């Protein structure tokens, strides 16, 4: 009697490369000497302690501390041989956009730090550095609070929000992509105006007693467009050739190419204050972008 043929599904080359990198990560030792204070602060907040010495929302401080730790991890992980090409790409983008704050660059340091770890995806492995960090923590760390924070950060993306209400408690933001509305606290201090569209990274409450979401970067504010403008953009995207194979969330998180959203911010920049950055235009219409350049198409 003939033995049954066992069909073994072959792993895709990218998955094999990712598996190789993740194994190498677990074989190495990573230190957090530079941001040891952030680790202590995160633990302090996770234990339910009130951070009276730091103004603002404790959830923001928890996520900011975690992002600092993730960036320290990333600088070490990028030395892995298979990630060197990715490191070079990130270095080129950092040199191109010189993240800081206007007038030097509309790409802020906070925006770039979050994008680099959480959204930038290595074409070699298909991984983000935040996913690599989460994998490392899952296998080596007993700090559940750190795994919880990086999990929320990895699950986030910058999106477009309509300011629906402004009062003494903060602001209400409605995610135009999924129509969810949440009470929020803006870390930059800009109070906002009803009807504005913000491009910002929004994170859920980290501390149990809070119901406020928090922003993680200075908001990019559109005053010349409305919710309907972006709903139409999303609809055009979903009916486009690129959108046919990618979800709307994937587009918002990773863009059409590495650095896509950095370039959009750069081209859309119009003006700024100390706590907000004015932008205008839409990504699928170069003529609407004040700093559009034919050589840097989105």
C-alpha positions in Angstrom: 0.0 0.0 0.0 1.3 3.4 -1.0 2.2 5.7 1.9 0.1 8.9 1.9 1.9 12.0 0.6 2.4 14.6 3.3 2.1 18.1 1.9 4.3 20.6 3.7 3.6 24.2 3.0 6.8 26.0 2.2 7.4 29.2 4.1 7.7 32.3 2.1 11.3 33.7 1.8 10.4 36.8 3.8 9.0 34.7 6.6 12.1 32.7 6.7 14.2 35.8 6.9 12.1 37.2 9.7 12.4 33.9 11.6 16.2 34.1 11.3 16.4 37.7 12.5 14.1 37.0 15.5 16.2 34.0 16.5 19.3 36.2 16.4 17.6 38.8 18.5 16.9 36.2 21.2 20.6 35.1 21.2 21.8 38.6 22.0 21.9 40.7 25.1 20.3 44.2 25.0 20.9 46.9 27.6 18.8 49.9 28.6 21.4 51.9 30.4 20.6 55.2 28.6 16.9 55.1 29.5 17.0 53.4 32.8 15.1 56.3 34.3 12.3 55.7 31.7 12.1 52.0 32.8 11.7 53.1 36.4 9.1 55.7 35.5 7.1 53.2 33.5 7.1 50.7 36.4 6.1 53.5 38.8 3.1 54.4 36.7 2.1 50.8 36.1 2.0 50.2 39.8 -0.7 52.9 40.1 1.5 55.7 41.6 0.6 59.3 40.9 3.3 61.1 39.0 2.7 64.6 40.5 6.2 65.8 39.6 5.4 65.5 35.8 2.7 67.7 34.3 0.2 66.1 32.0 -1.4 62.7 31.6 0.4 59.7 33.1 -0.6 57.5 30.1 1.4 59.8 27.9 4.5 59.6 30.2 4.2 55.8 30.2 4.1 55.5 26.4 6.8 58.1 25.9 9.1 56.2 28.3 8.3 53.0 26.4 9.1 54.6 23.1 12.4 55.8 24.4 13.2 52.2 25.5 12.2 50.9 22.1 14.4 53.4 20.3 17.4 52.3 22.5 16.6 48.7 21.7 16.3 49.6 18.0 19.8 51.2 17.8 21.3 48.0 19.0 19.1 45.6 17.0 19.9 47.4 13.8 23.5 46.2 14.1 22.3 42.7 13.2 23.8 41.9 9.8 20.4 41.2 8.1 19.1 44.5 9.3 22.0 46.7 8.2 20.3 47.5 4.8 17.3 48.7 6.7 19.5 50.7 9.1 21.0 52.4 6.0 17.6 53.2 4.6 16.5 54.8 7.9 19.7 56.7 8.2 19.2 58.1 4.7 15.7 59.2 5.6 16.9 60.8 8.8 19.5 62.7 6.9 16.9 63.8 4.3 14.3 65.1 6.7 16.5 66.1 9.6 13.8 65.5 12.3 13.6 68.4 14.8 10.8 71.0 14.6 10.0 73.9 12.2 11.5 76.0 10.8 14.4 73.4 10.5 12.0 70.6 9.6 8.3 69.9 9.7 9.1 66.3 10.5 9.3 66.5 14.3 11.7 64.4 16.4 8.7 62.8 18.2 7.0 61.9 15.0 10.1 60.4 13.5 10.9 58.4 16.6 7.5 56.9 16.6 7.4 56.3 12.9 10.9 54.7 12.8 10.1 52.1 15.5 6.4 51.5 15.1 5.6 52.0 11.4 8.7 51.7 9.3 8.7 48.1 7.9 11.8 46.3 6.8 11.3 45.0 3.3 13.8 42.1 4.0 11.8 40.6 6.9 8.5 42.4 6.8 9.0 43.4 10.4 9.0 46.7 12.3 11.5 47.3 15.0 8.6 47.6 17.5 7.5 44.0 16.5 11.1 42.8 17.0 11.2 44.5 20.4 7.9 42.9 21.4 9.2 39.5 20.4 12.3 40.0 22.5 10.3 41.0 25.5 7.9 38.1 25.1 10.7 35.6 25.5 13.1 37.4 27.9 11.2 39.8 30.1 8.9 39.4 33.0 7.8 43.0 32.9 4.2 42.7 31.8 3.7 46.5 32.0 6.4 47.0 29.4 4.9 44.3 27.1 1.5 45.9 27.5 2.8 49.4 26.6 4.8 48.3 23.5 1.8 46.2 22.4 -0.4 49.3 22.4 2.2 51.3 20.6 2.7 48.7 17.9 -1.0 48.5 17.4 -1.2 52.3 16.8 -0.8 54.3 13.7 -1.0 58.0 12.8 -4.4 58.7 11.5 -6.7 61.6 10.5 -9.1 62.9 13.2 -11.8 65.5 13.3 -11.9 67.7 16.4 -15.5 67.4 17.4 -15.5 69.1 20.8 -13.2 71.3 22.9 -13.8 72.0 26.6 -12.0 72.2 30.0 -11.6 68.4 30.0 -9.6 68.3 26.8 -10.8 67.5 23.3 -12.9 64.9 21.5 -11.4 63.4 18.4 -13.3 61.3 15.8 -11.2 58.9 13.8 -12.3 59.6 10.2 -11.2 56.1 9.1 -13.5 54.2 11.5 -15.8 56.9 13.0 -14.7 56.1 16.6 -14.9 59.2 18.9 -12.8 59.4 22.0 -12.0 61.9 24.8 -8.4 62.9 24.5 -5.5 64.8 26.0 -3.1 66.5 23.6 0.5 66.3 24.8 1.7 69.4 22.9 -0.7 71.7 24.8 -2.6 73.0 21.7 -6.2 73.1 22.6 -7.6 72.8 19.1 -10.7 74.2 17.3 -13.9 72.3 16.5 -13.9 71.2 12.9 -10.1 71.0 12.5 -8.5 67.8 11.0 -5.5 66.5 12.9 -2.9 64.1 11.7 -1.6 62.5 14.9 -0.8 59.3 16.7 -3.4 58.5 19.4 -3.0 55.9 22.2 -5.6 54.4 24.5 -5.4 55.0 28.3 -2.5 53.1 29.9 -3.5 53.6 33.5 -6.7 51.9 34.8 -8.4 54.9 36.3 -8.2 57.0 33.1 -10.6 57.2 30.2 -8.6 59.7 28.2 -6.6 58.8 25.1 -3.4 60.7 24.5 -1.5 62.0 21.5 2.1 61.2 21.0 3.3 63.9 18.7 2.6 67.6 18.0 -0.6 67.6 15.8 -0.4 68.4 12.2 -3.5 70.6 11.7 -5.5 70.9 8.6 -7.8 74.0 8.6 -8.8 74.0 4.9 -10.2 70.5 4.7 -13.1 68.8 6.4 -14.0 65.2 7.4 -15.7 64.7 4.1 -12.5 65.6 2.3 -10.6 62.7 4.0 -13.5 60.3 3.6 -13.3 60.9 -0.1 -9.5 60.4 -0.1 -9.9 57.0 1.7 -12.6 55.9 -0.7 -10.4 56.8 -3.7 -7.5 54.9 -2.1 -9.6 51.8 -1.6 -10.7 51.8 -5.2 -7.1 52.5 -6.5 -4.7 49.9 -7.9 -2.6 50.0 -4.7 -5.6 49.9 -2.4 -6.9 46.7 -3.9 -4.3 44.7 -2.2 -3.9 46.6 1.0 -6.2 47.6 3.9 -6.9 51.2 4.8 -5.2 50.7 8.1 -2.1 49.3 6.4 -2.0 52.4 4.2 -2.2 54.6 7.2 0.5 52.7 9.1 3.0 51.9 6.4 2.1 54.1 3.5 2.8 53.1 -0.1 6.5 53.0 0.5 9.1 53.5 3.2 9.0 57.2 4.2 5.7 57.9 2.5 4.1 59.8 5.4 7.4 61.6 6.1 7.3 63.0 2.6 3.7 63.9 2.8 4.3 66.0 5.9 7.3 67.6 4.3 5.3 68.5 1.2 2.1 69.6 3.1 3.9 71.9 5.5 2.6 75.5 5.6 3.2 77.2 9.0 3.7 76.5 12.6 3.4 77.7 16.2 5.1 76.3 19.3 2.5 73.6 19.8 1.0 72.8 16.4 2.0 72.5 12.8 -0.2 73.8 10.0 -0.4 71.6 6.9 -2.6 71.7 3.8 -3.3 69.5 0.8 -4.0 65.8 0.2 -1.6 63.0 -0.7 -3.2 62.0 -4.0 -3.2 65.5 -5.5 0.4 67.0 -5.8 -1.0 70.4 -6.9 -2.6 70.8 -3.4 0.7 70.4 -1.6 2.7 73.7 -1.0 6.1 72.0 -1.3 5.3 69.3 -3.9 8.3 68.4 -6.1 8.1 66.3 -9.3 11.1 64.2 -8.2 9.5 63.3 -4.9 6.1 61.8 -5.9 3.9 60.2 -3.3 
